[in-house]
Amino acid sequence: MGCSKNKTIISRFLDGTLNKGEEKFIQEHMKTCPECRVFYKEVKTLMTRIEIPAEVPTPSYLYARIRNKIETFERQPALIRWLKPVLVPALVGLTFLLAGIGSTLFFRSLADRSGAQTQRSGTDLNLQVFNDAPQSSLAQAYAQITGDRK
């Protein structure tokens, strides 16, 4: 078996997932193969360093900010403190709903006005025909409107 395949077995050996026969084989192999011994030591060192959590210093201002947030939260009345997560989204949703209804009504009223103006201008045109026609002849006015030339 080549050493490149043994590196996979060494990793499993360090994880503790080999059976007794495989453990004995890899231990014997590492006694005779310097490349596998170096690989074993490097992986073991790496695993040891990964298991130890790194200590990260906490910034001094962080404690003051956290304390300030907690005190601000505790100063709020209990009702507001517990209803705030519910009321804010509800008010935002209501605002969007009212904006949608308002815009729909606004644009509908604009459409109604423009429709009425179009209709009115058509009526004015027809009435103009009546003004141009002789007052005694409604039939002639009707003929001009409909295009009938009887």
N, C-alpha and C positions, 0 to 999 in steps of 0.2 A: 504494500500500500504506500502511495506517495505521501510526502509530508504535507502537500496542499490539502489532501483529504484528512490528514490527521489534525489539521488546525480546526476543522469543524468539530472533530471529536474532542479536542482539548477544550473548546468553548463549552461543549456539553458536559465535560468532566468538571469544569469550574461551576457550572450550574447545578451539578449533582443529579443529572438525569441519565447517567450511564448505569448499566447493570454491572455486577461484580466482575464478570469476564472482560468487559470492555475497559473497566477501570484498571484492571491488572495489566492489560495489553498496553494502554497508553502510558502507564507508569514505567513499564519496561522499555518502551520505545524512547521516552524522554531521557532515560539513562544513557542511551547510545546516540541520540540525535541532538547536537547542540542548537540547531535551528529551532526545533520544537521546544527546547528548554527556554530559550530566549523569548519565544512567542508566549509560552505559558506565564513567564514572569511579567511580561508586559501587560498581558490581559488581566492577570491577577491584580497588578498594581492599579490599573485603570478601574477595575471593578471596585477596589477598595476606596479609591478616591470618589467614585460616583456614589457610593453608599453613605459617605460622610457629607452631611448637608453643609453648604457654604454658609458662613456667617456674614450677613450683610448688616452693616451698622444702620440703625434707624436714624433719620435726620431729626435733630432736636425740635424743629418746628412742628413735626408731625403730631407729637403728643398734644401740643397746645391746640392744633386744629381739630383733632378728634374730640378733645374735652369741650371745646367751644361748640361743636356740632351737637354733642350729647346734651349740653346745657340748654342750647336753643330749642332742641326737640322737647326737652322736659318742661320748658316754660310755656309751651303751647297748651291751650286747653285740651283735655283728653278727647273731646268730641271732634275737634279739628284734626288732632293728631291721627285719629283712626279713620275719619271720613275723607281726608285729603286724597288718599290714593284712589278713592272711588269718585269723589266729586270732580276733580280736575278732568279726568277723561270724559266724564259725562257732560261737563260744560263745553268741552271742546267739540264733542259730537253734536250737541245741541246747536252750537254756533254754526257748524257746517250745515246742519239740516236747515236752520233758518235762512242762511245765506242761499242755499239752493232753492228754497221755496220763494224767497224774495226775488231772486234773479229770474226765476220762471215767470212770476207774476209781472215783473217789469217788462221782460221781452214779449210776453203775451199782450200786454197793453200797447206796446209799440206796434206790434203786428196788427192789432185791432184799429189803431189810429191810421196806419198807412192804408189798410183796407178800406176804411171809411173815406179817406181822402180820394182814393182811386174811384170809389163808387160815386162820390159827390162830383168829381170832375166829369165823369161820364154823364151824370144827370145834367150838369150844367151845359154840356155839349148838346144834349137832346133838347133842353129848354131853349137853347140858342136857335135851334132849327124852328121851334115854335115862334120865337120872336121875329125871325126873318120871314115866316110864312104870312100870307094875308090872313087877317083875323077872321074872315068869314069862311075860310076853307080849311077845316080840320082834316079833311080827307087829303088835301094836298100836302099838309104837314106830315101826315102819316106816311104818305108816299115818299116824301123826301127822307124820312127816318128809315124806312124799310128798304128803300131803293126801288120800289114799284113805281113805274111811270105809266100809269093807266090813262 
